[in-house]
Each structure stands twice: as structure tokens, then as C-alpha cells.
Amino acid sequence: MSGTYTSGATAAGMLQLHEGQKIMTIDSLSASMGLGLLIHKAIQLRDSGKTIDEVYQWIKDNRLKMNHWFTVDDLNYLQRGGRISAGAAWFGGILSIKPVMNMDDEGRLIPREKKIGRPKAIKRLFEKMEAMIVNPEEQEIFISHGDCMDEVQILIDMIRSKYQVKTIIPGYVGPVIGSHTGPGVIALFFMGEHR
């Protein structure tokens, strides 16, 4: 999604010229709170006594199990970012089409489905989680949003009505993601067998 990993790997290579330094870089193939959830898990592993090599290997082994499922409310932001045409944004807005998207194994955002109306799109995020989640009772689920906590609460209630997850942590999207998705984005992050 950006040149951040390449820049980090270059910097790590330069810093490791100094004796005693061990810096390991990894492309998370994630974004937003998907990356945040991987970091959260890495910190937990470190705090439990795992070595840097063990944490690194865990992230490599599990990064493609980090699910990112999201929907946006206003297609004009996707159009401005070049993800859809102006005609598709206009027509989709008229019909109240809400895309359901995810991150693929190469770290690209992929539109997967279209739903008519916001409630159906939010429900579809939950259904994707139902189909893909593993060991829900051990899961810490992250949800990011663009200033739409009332709708996030609907998604949280759906999850809690079926699963006894460890915790659900909602948070706001940052300005970079928000500029591409607009207000009303809702993204759900959890671990599955695959993406």
C-alpha cells in the first residue's frame, strides 16, 4: 500500500552496520487497525517472554490470517482516490450501493461484493467474520470507523450476540485512511484461517 516497508528495510540495513544491532523488518500486508492488531499481538508475545526471532516468525506465519473486512458509506471518496469511476460513484450513490471489501494476500484492497443499503453491508461484515473466524473465544477484535459509532455499536451487538470474544476494541480511522474512505467507513479486523 505504500513504500513504508521498503524504507524501513533500507533503514534497518543501514542501522545494522553497527555491532550489536538486531532489527528485523516484515511486510505486514495489512493496513489500519489490521496492522495495529498484529502489533498488539506482537507486544503480547514479547511481554510473555518470546524472543525477537519467535515474534518475527509468528508475524510471518500469521499475517495472512489477519482479516480486514470493511464497507464505506460514500462512494465519492473511493472515486476521488481512483478506486472507482465517477459514473460508478454517481450510479452507486443513487442506488445506495455499499461495497464490501477486504485486503487480499498481496495487501491490496479488493471489492468483493455490493450490498443495497448500509444495514445489509454492516450485516455482511458480520457474516464474513462468522465464515472466517477461528477460536472466537480467544479473539481480540478491532473495529475502526469514520465517526459512525452508532453503527459500530450495531456490529458489536451482532458479534456479542453470537460469540464470547475476549474483547472488541473500536477506534477511529486515521486521517490518511479516512481521506480515502470518507466518514462512515467501518472496518472489522480479526484472525481467521486465511483472508
MIDOSE-1310 file (N, C-alpha, C; in nm, 2 decimals, decimal comma, always signed):
residues 195
msgt	+0,08/-0,12/+0,00/+0,00/+0,00/+0,00/+0,09/+0,13/+0,00; +0,21/+0,11/+0,04/+0,30/+0,23/+0,04/+0,44/+0,18/+0,04; +0,53/+0,28/+0,03/+0,67/+0,25/+0,03/+0,73/+0,24/+0,17; +0,64/+0,23/+0,27/+0,69/+0,23/+0,41/+0,78/+0,11/+0,44
ytsg	+0,74/-0,01/+0,40/+0,82/-0,13/+0,43/+0,95/-0,12/+0,36; +0,96/-0,08/+0,24/+1,09/-0,06/+0,17/+1,18/+0,04/+0,24; +1,12/+0,15/+0,28/+1,20/+0,25/+0,35/+1,25/+0,19/+0,49; +1,16/+0,12/+0,56/+1,20/+0,06/+0,68/+1,31/-0,05/+0,67
ataa	+1,30/-0,13/+0,56/+1,41/-0,23/+0,54/+1,54/-0,16/+0,50; +1,54/-0,06/+0,43/+1,66/+0,02/+0,39/+1,72/+0,07/+0,52; +1,64/+0,14/+0,60/+1,69/+0,20/+0,73/+1,75/+0,09/+0,82; +1,68/-0,02/+0,83/+1,73/-0,13/+0,91/+1,86/-0,18/+0,87
gmlq	+1,88/-0,20/+0,73/+2,00/-0,24/+0,68/+2,12/-0,14/+0,71; +2,09/-0,02/+0,71/+2,19/+0,08/+0,74/+2,22/+0,08/+0,89; +2,12/+0,06/+0,98/+2,15/+0,06/+1,12/+2,22/-0,06/+1,17; +2,20/-0,17/+1,10/+2,26/-0,30/+1,14/+2,41/-0,30/+1,11
lheg	+2,46/-0,20/+1,05/+2,61/-0,19/+1,03/+2,68/-0,17/+1,16; +2,60/-0,12/+1,26/+2,66/-0,10/+1,40/+2,65/-0,24/+1,47; +2,76/-0,27/+1,53/+2,77/-0,40/+1,60/+2,66/-0,41/+1,72; +2,60/-0,52/+1,73/+2,51/-0,54/+1,84/+2,36/-0,51/+1,81
qkim	+2,34/-0,45/+1,69/+2,20/-0,42/+1,65/+2,13/-0,54/+1,58; +2,01/-0,56/+1,62/+1,93/-0,66/+1,55/+1,79/-0,60/+1,52; +1,77/-0,56/+1,40/+1,65/-0,51/+1,35/+1,59/-0,60/+1,25; +1,47/-0,64/+1,27/+1,40/-0,73/+1,17/+1,28/-0,65/+1,11
tids	+1,27/-0,66/+0,98/+1,16/-0,59/+0,91/+1,07/-0,70/+0,85; +0,94/-0,66/+0,84/+0,85/-0,75/+0,78/+0,74/-0,67/+0,72; +0,70/-0,71/+0,60/+0,58/-0,65/+0,53/+0,46/-0,72/+0,59; +0,38/-0,64/+0,67/+0,26/-0,69/+0,73/+0,15/-0,73/+0,63
lsas	+0,15/-0,67/+0,51/+0,05/-0,69/+0,42/-0,09/-0,65/+0,47; -0,08/-0,56/+0,57/-0,20/-0,51/+0,64/-0,21/-0,36/+0,64; -0,32/-0,31/+0,68/-0,33/-0,16/+0,69/-0,42/-0,13/+0,81; -0,42/+0,00/+0,85/-0,50/+0,05/+0,95/-0,49/-0,04/+1,08
mglg	-0,61/-0,07/+1,14/-0,61/-0,15/+1,26/-0,58/-0,29/+1,24; -0,57/-0,34/+1,12/-0,52/-0,47/+1,09/-0,37/-0,48/+1,12; -0,30/-0,38/+1,08/-0,16/-0,37/+1,13/-0,15/-0,35/+1,28; -0,24/-0,26/+1,33/-0,24/-0,24/+1,47/-0,27/-0,37/+1,55
llih	-0,35/-0,45/+1,51/-0,38/-0,58/+1,58/-0,26/-0,67/+1,57; -0,19/-0,68/+1,46/-0,07/-0,76/+1,45/+0,04/-0,70/+1,55; +0,05/-0,57/+1,56/+0,15/-0,51/+1,65/+0,10/-0,55/+1,80; -0,03/-0,54/+1,82/-0,08/-0,57/+1,96/-0,04/-0,71/+2,00
kaiq	-0,06/-0,80/+1,90/-0,03/-0,94/+1,93/+0,12/-0,96/+1,95; +0,20/-0,89/+1,87/+0,35/-0,90/+1,88/+0,39/-0,85/+2,02; +0,33/-0,74/+2,07/+0,37/-0,69/+2,20/+0,33/-0,79/+2,31; +0,22/-0,86/+2,29/+0,18/-0,96/+2,39/+0,27/-1,08/+2,39
lrds	+0,32/-1,12/+2,27/+0,42/-1,22/+2,26/+0,55/-1,18/+2,33; +0,60/-1,06/+2,30/+0,72/-1,01/+2,36/+0,71/-1,01/+2,51; +0,59/-0,96/+2,56/+0,57/-0,95/+2,71/+0,56/-1,09/+2,77; +0,52/-1,19/+2,70/+0,51/-1,32/+2,75/+0,65/-1,40/+2,75
gkti	+0,75/-1,33/+2,71/+0,89/-1,39/+2,71/+0,94/-1,44/+2,58; +0,86/-1,42/+2,47/+0,91/-1,47/+2,34/+1,03/-1,38/+2,29; +1,12/-1,44/+2,22/+1,23/-1,37/+2,17/+1,19/-1,29/+2,04; +1,28/-1,20/+2,00/+1,25/-1,13/+1,88/+1,23/-1,22/+1,76
devy	+1,31/-1,33/+1,75/+1,30/-1,42/+1,64/+1,17/-1,50/+1,65; +1,12/-1,53/+1,76/+0,99/-1,60/+1,78/+0,88/-1,51/+1,74; +0,88/-1,38/+1,78/+0,78/-1,29/+1,75/+0,78/-1,26/+1,59; +0,90/-1,25/+1,54/+0,91/-1,23/+1,39/+0,85/-1,35/+1,32
qwik	+0,88/-1,47/+1,36/+0,82/-1,59/+1,29/+0,67/-1,60/+1,31; +0,62/-1,56/+1,43/+0,48/-1,56/+1,45/+0,41/-1,47/+1,35; +0,46/-1,35/+1,34/+0,40/-1,25/+1,24/+0,41/-1,30/+1,10; +0,52/-1,36/+1,06/+0,53/-1,41/+0,92/+0,43/-1,52/+0,90
dnrl	+0,41/-1,61/+1,00/+0,32/-1,72/+0,99/+0,17/-1,68/+1,00; +0,14/-1,57/+1,06/+0,00/-1,53/+1,08/-0,05/-1,41/+1,01; +0,04/-1,34/+0,94/+0,00/-1,21/+0,88/-0,11/-1,23/+0,78; -0,11/-1,34/+0,71/-0,22/-1,37/+0,61/-0,34/-1,43/+0,67
kmnh	-0,34/-1,44/+0,80/-0,47/-1,48/+0,87/-0,54/-1,36/+0,93; -0,48/-1,24/+0,92/-0,54/-1,12/+0,97/-0,64/-1,07/+0,86; -0,77/-1,08/+0,90/-0,88/-1,04/+0,81/-0,91/-0,89/+0,83; -0,93/-0,83/+0,71/-0,97/-0,69/+0,71/-1,10/-0,69/+0,62
wftv	-1,21/-0,67/+0,68/-1,34/-0,65/+0,60/-1,40/-0,52/+0,63; -1,43/-0,45/+0,53/-1,48/-0,31/+0,55/-1,58/-0,27/+0,44; -1,66/-0,16/+0,48/-1,75/-0,10/+0,39/-1,74/+0,05/+0,41; -1,78/+0,12/+0,30/-1,78/+0,27/+0,31/-1,92/+0,32/+0,29
ddln	-1,95/+0,44/+0,33/-2,09/+0,49/+0,32/-2,10/+0,58/+0,20; -1,99/+0,65/+0,15/-2,00/+0,74/+0,04/-1,90/+0,70/-0,06; -1,95/+0,66/-0,18/-1,86/+0,61/-0,29/-1,78/+0,72/-0,35; -1,81/+0,85/-0,33/-1,73/+0,96/-0,38/-1,59/+0,96/-0,34
ylqr	-1,56/+0,91/-0,22/-1,43/+0,91/-0,17/-1,35/+0,80/-0,24; -1,41/+0,69/-0,27/-1,34/+0,59/-0,35/-1,31/+0,64/-0,49; -1,40/+0,72/-0,54/-1,39/+0,77/-0,68/-1,27/+0,87/-0,68; -1,26/+0,96/-0,58/-1,16/+1,06/-0,57/-1,02/+0,99/-0,55
ggri	-1,01/+0,88/-0,49/-0,89/+0,80/-0,48/-0,86/+0,71/-0,60; -0,94/+0,72/-0,70/-0,91/+0,64/-0,82/-0,95/+0,49/-0,81; -1,03/+0,45/-0,71/-1,07/+0,31/-0,70/-1,19/+0,28/-0,78; -1,28/+0,38/-0,81/-1,39/+0,35/-0,89/-1,41/+0,48/-0,98
saga	-1,49/+0,46/-1,09/-1,51/+0,57/-1,18/-1,61/+0,67/-1,13; -1,61/+0,79/-1,18/-1,71/+0,89/-1,14/-1,85/+0,84/-1,17; -1,87/+0,77/-1,28/-2,01/+0,72/-1,31/-2,05/+0,61/-1,21; -1,96/+0,52/-1,18/-1,99/+0,42/-1,08/-2,03/+0,48/-0,94
awfg	-1,95/+0,59/-0,90/-1,98/+0,65/-0,78/-2,12/+0,72/-0,78; -2,15/+0,78/-0,89/-2,28/+0,85/-0,90/-2,39/+0,75/-0,91; -2,38/+0,65/-0,99/-2,49/+0,55/-1,00/-2,50/+0,47/-0,87; -2,39/+0,43/-0,81/-2,39/+0,36/-0,68/-2,46/+0,44/-0,57
gils	-2,43/+0,57/-0,57/-2,49/+0,66/-0,48/-2,64/+0,67/-0,49; -2,69/+0,68/-0,61/-2,83/+0,68/-0,64/-2,90/+0,55/-0,59; -2,84/+0,44/-0,61/-2,90/+0,31/-0,57/-2,86/+0,27/-0,43; -2,79/+0,35/-0,36/-2,74/+0,32/-0,22/-2,66/+0,19/-0,21
ikpv	-2,58/+0,17/-0,31/-2,49/+0,06/-0,32/-2,37/+0,08/-0,22; -2,35/-0,02/-0,14/-2,24/-0,01/-0,04/-2,14/-0,13/-0,07; -2,02/-0,10/-0,11/-1,93/-0,21/-0,13/-1,88/-0,28/+0,00; -1,86/-0,41/-0,01/-1,79/-0,49/+0,09/-1,66/-0,53/+0,04
mnmd	-1,55/-0,48/+0,10/-1,41/-0,50/+0,05/-1,33/-0,57/+0,16; -1,22/-0,63/+0,11/-1,12/-0,68/+0,20/-0,98/-0,66/+0,15; -0,88/-0,70/+0,23/-0,74/-0,70/+0,19/-0,70/-0,84/+0,14; -0,64/-0,85/+0,02/-0,60/-0,98/-0,03/-0,46/-1,02/+0,02
degr	-0,41/-1,13/-0,02/-0,29/-1,18/+0,02/-0,17/-1,10/-0,02; -0,18/-1,01/-0,12/-0,08/-0,92/-0,16/-0,09/-0,79/-0,09; -0,18/-0,77/+0,00/-0,20/-0,64/+0,07/-0,28/-0,54/-0,02; -0,35/-0,58/-0,11/-0,43/-0,49/-0,20/-0,58/-0,49/-0,15
lipr	-0,64/-0,37/-0,16/-0,78/-0,36/-0,13/-0,87/-0,41/-0,25; -0,95/-0,51/-0,22/-1,03/-0,57/-0,33/-1,18/-0,56/-0,30; -1,26/-0,50/-0,39/-1,40/-0,51/-0,37/-1,45/-0,65/-0,39; -1,53/-0,70/-0,30/-1,57/-0,84/-0,31/-1,72/-0,85/-0,34
ekki	-1,80/-0,76/-0,28/-1,95/-0,77/-0,30/-2,01/-0,63/-0,30; -2,13/-0,62/-0,34/-2,21/-0,49/-0,33/-2,34/-0,53/-0,26; -2,37/-0,44/-0,17/-2,50/-0,46/-0,09/-2,58/-0,33/-0,12; -2,71/-0,35/-0,12/-2,80/-0,23/-0,13/-2,84/-0,19/+0,01
grpk	-2,79/-0,07/+0,05/-2,82/-0,02/+0,18/-2,71/-0,05/+0,29; -2,70/+0,04/+0,38/-2,60/+0,04/+0,48/-2,62/-0,08/+0,58; -2,74/-0,11/+0,63/-2,76/-0,22/+0,72/-2,72/-0,35/+0,66; -2,74/-0,37/+0,53/-2,70/-0,50/+0,47/-2,55/-0,51/+0,46
aikr	-2,49/-0,40/+0,44/-2,34/-0,40/+0,43/-2,28/-0,43/+0,56; -2,33/-0,37/+0,67/-2,28/-0,39/+0,80/-2,31/-0,54/+0,84; -2,42/-0,59/+0,81/-2,45/-0,73/+0,84/-2,36/-0,82/+0,77; -2,32/-0,79/+0,64/-2,23/-0,87/+0,57/-2,09/-0,87/+0,63
lfek	-2,05/-0,77/+0,69/-1,92/-0,77/+0,76/-1,92/-0,88/+0,87; -2,03/-0,88/+0,94/-2,05/-0,98/+1,05/-2,05/-1,12/+0,99; -2,13/-1,14/+0,88/-2,13/-1,27/+0,81/-2,00/-1,32/+0,76; -1,92/-1,23/+0,71/-1,78/-1,26/+0,67/-1,70/-1,31/+0,79
meam	-1,72/-1,24/+0,91/-1,65/-1,28/+1,03/-1,70/-1,42/+1,07; -1,83/-1,44/+1,07/-1,88/-1,58/+1,10/-1,82/-1,69/+1,02; -1,80/-1,66/+0,89/-1,75/-1,76/+0,80/-1,60/-1,79/+0,82; -1,53/-1,69/+0,87/-1,38/-1,70/+0,87/-1,31/-1,70/+1,00
ivnp	-1,38/-1,66/+1,11/-1,31/-1,65/+1,24/-1,27/-1,79/+1,29; -1,16/-1,80/+1,36/-1,12/-1,92/+1,43/-1,10/-1,89/+1,58; -1,14/-1,99/+1,66/-1,12/-1,97/+1,81/-1,17/-1,84/+1,86; -1,30/-1,81/+1,83/-1,36/-1,68/+1,87/-1,34/-1,64/+2,02
eeqe	-1,34/-1,74/+2,11/-1,33/-1,71/+2,25/-1,19/-1,66/+2,28; -1,09/-1,67/+2,19/-0,96/-1,62/+2,22/-0,93/-1,49/+2,14; -1,03/-1,45/+2,07/-1,01/-1,33/+1,98/-1,02/-1,20/+2,05; -0,93/-1,11/+2,01/-0,94/-0,96/+2,04/-0,97/-0,90/+1,90
ifis	-1,09/-0,85/+1,89/-1,14/-0,79/+1,76/-1,12/-0,64/+1,76; -1,07/-0,59/+1,66/-1,06/-0,44/+1,64/-1,16/-0,40/+1,54; -1,22/-0,28/+1,56/-1,31/-0,22/+1,46/-1,27/-0,07/+1,45; -1,24/-0,03/+1,32/-1,21/+0,11/+1,30/-1,33/+0,17/+1,23
hgdc	-1,35/+0,30/+1,25/-1,46/+0,37/+1,18/-1,44/+0,51/+1,16; -1,52/+0,57/+1,07/-1,51/+0,71/+1,04/-1,63/+0,79/+1,10; -1,62/+0,80/+1,23/-1,72/+0,88/+1,30/-1,86/+0,83/+1,29; -1,88/+0,70/+1,31/-2,01/+0,64/+1,30/-2,03/+0,53/+1,41
mdev	-2,00/+0,57/+1,53/-2,00/+0,48/+1,65/-2,14/+0,41/+1,67; -2,25/+0,48/+1,63/-2,38/+0,42/+1,65/-2,39/+0,29/+1,56; -2,34/+0,30/+1,44/-2,34/+0,18/+1,35/-2,24/+0,08/+1,39; -2,13/+0,12/+1,45/-2,03/+0,03/+1,50/-2,09/-0,05/+1,62
qili	-2,17/+0,02/+1,70/-2,23/-0,05/+1,81/-2,33/-0,16/+1,76; -2,39/-0,14/+1,65/-2,48/-0,24/+1,59/-2,40/-0,36/+1,56; -2,28/-0,34/+1,50/-2,19/-0,45/+1,46/-2,14/-0,52/+1,59; -2,10/-0,44/+1,69/-2,06/-0,50/+1,81/-2,17/-0,59/+1,88
dmir	-2,29/-0,54/+1,87/-2,40/-0,62/+1,93/-2,42/-0,75/+1,85; -2,41/-0,74/+1,72/-2,42/-0,87/+1,64/-2,31/-0,97/+1,68; -2,19/-0,92/+1,70/-2,08/-1,01/+1,74/-2,10/-1,07/+1,87; -2,14/-0,98/+1,97/-2,16/-1,03/+2,11/-2,28/-1,12/+2,12
skyq	-2,38/-1,11/+2,03/-2,49/-1,19/+2,04/-2,46/-1,34/+2,01; -2,35/-1,36/+1,93/-2,32/-1,49/+1,89/-2,19/-1,55/+1,95; -2,09/-1,46/+1,98/-1,96/-1,50/+2,02/-1,92/-1,44/+2,16; -1,85/-1,52/+2,23/-1,79/-1,47/+2,36/-1,64/-1,44/+2,34
vkti	-1,62/-1,34/+2,26/-1,48/-1,30/+2,23/-1,42/-1,23/+2,35; -1,28/-1,23/+2,36/-1,21/-1,17/+2,47/-1,25/-1,02/+2,48; -1,23/-0,95/+2,37/-1,27/-0,81/+2,38/-1,29/-0,76/+2,23; -1,36/-0,64/+2,23/-1,38/-0,57/+2,10/-1,33/-0,43/+2,12
ipgy	-1,24/-0,39/+2,04/-1,18/-0,25/+2,06/-1,21/-0,17/+1,94; -1,30/-0,07/+1,95/-1,33/+0,02/+1,84/-1,23/+0,14/+1,85; -1,21/+0,20/+1,73/-1,13/+0,32/+1,72/-1,15/+0,39/+1,59; -1,11/+0,52/+1,59/-1,13/+0,60/+1,47/-1,02/+0,57/+1,37
vgpv	-1,06/+0,58/+1,24/-0,96/+0,57/+1,14/-0,87/+0,69/+1,14; -0,75/+0,68/+1,09/-0,66/+0,79/+1,09/-0,69/+0,88/+0,97; -0,62/+0,99/+0,96/-0,65/+1,09/+0,85/-0,62/+1,04/+0,71; -0,51/+0,95/+0,70/-0,48/+0,90/+0,56/-0,58/+0,81/+0,51
igsh	-0,62/+0,71/+0,60/-0,72/+0,61/+0,56/-0,85/+0,68/+0,54; -0,88/+0,77/+0,63/-1,01/+0,85/+0,63/-1,03/+0,93/+0,50; -0,92/+0,98/+0,45/-0,92/+1,07/+0,33/-0,96/+0,98/+0,21; -0,93/+0,85/+0,21/-0,96/+0,76/+0,10/-1,10/+0,70/+0,12
tgpg	-1,15/+0,69/+0,24/-1,27/+0,61/+0,26/-1,39/+0,71/+0,30; -1,36/+0,82/+0,36/-1,46/+0,92/+0,40/-1,52/+0,88/+0,53; -1,61/+0,97/+0,58/-1,68/+0,94/+0,70/-1,78/+0,82/+0,68; -1,80/+0,74/+0,78/-1,89/+0,63/+0,76/-1,82/+0,50/+0,73
vial	-1,69/+0,50/+0,71/-1,62/+0,37/+0,69/-1,63/+0,29/+0,82; -1,65/+0,16/+0,80/-1,65/+0,06/+0,91/-1,56/-0,05/+0,87; -1,46/-0,08/+0,95/-1,37/-0,19/+0,91/-1,35/-0,29/+1,03; -1,36/-0,41/+1,00/-1,36/-0,52/+1,11/-1,23/-0,60/+1,09
ffmg	-1,16/-0,62/+1,20/-1,03/-0,69/+1,19/-1,03/-0,81/+1,29; -1,00/-0,93/+1,25/-1,00/-1,05/+1,33/-0,91/-1,15/+1,27; -0,88/-1,26/+1,34/-0,79/-1,36/+1,29/-0,88/-1,48/+1,23; -0,84/-1,53/+1,12/-0,91/-1,64/+1,05/-0,81/-1,75/+1,01
ehr	-0,85/-1,85/+0,94/-0,76/-1,95/+0,89/-0,68/-1,89/+0,77; -0,75/-1,79/+0,70/-0,69/-1,72/+0,59/-0,77/-1,59/+0,57; -0,73/-1,51/+0,47/-0,80/-1,39/+0,45/-0,92/-1,41/+0,36
